[in-house]
Amino acid sequence: MLFGKRKQIVKRILIVEDEPLTAFDNENFLGEAGYHIVATVDDLDEALEILEREEVHLILSDVRLRKQQTGIHLAKAAKVKGVPTLFATGNPYPGAADIAVGCLTKPYTERQLTRAIQCVDKHLQGQTVKPPKGLELFIAVSEQE
């Protein structure tokens, strides 16, 4: 099909963010971009419960969460389940490359966020992509499998 829609594997996103305005904006931006937002939460335990019971294609998580919790624990649990995590944070985690597909540095714009998700999608499909400003991709597809 010459003008068909591109294949997309990231359709269902779990947003884990403790800053209410950022969480609200991310949910709206990504929803308007055509993604299904499984849930938007600010708590590690709640995120882990959702990961167990819902189909999630990508987790968009901050590294630091409320109550001294971190997205690091979530990313490790998600990796075991085969669900990639994209950190969206102003607090980079040195070991992120071992547990996440990438890191988007805060602050970012709506365009940077949607472009980052598109790049992650293509990256997970094994395509070579040029990440937008602020996005660092880590894990090659062959390493994830």
URTAWO-V751126 format. One record per helix or strand. SS is the DSSP state (A for helix, B for strand). FROM is the first residue (numbers start at 1). LEN is the number of residues. Records with the same first field share a line. If there is no record, write none. Layout:
SS = FROM-LEN ; FROM-LEN
This chain:
B = 12-5 ; 36-6 ; 58-4 ; 64-1 ; 70-1 ; 84-6 ; 102-4 ; 135-3
A = 20-13 ; 44-10 ; 71-11 ; 96-4 ; 110-15 ; 141-4
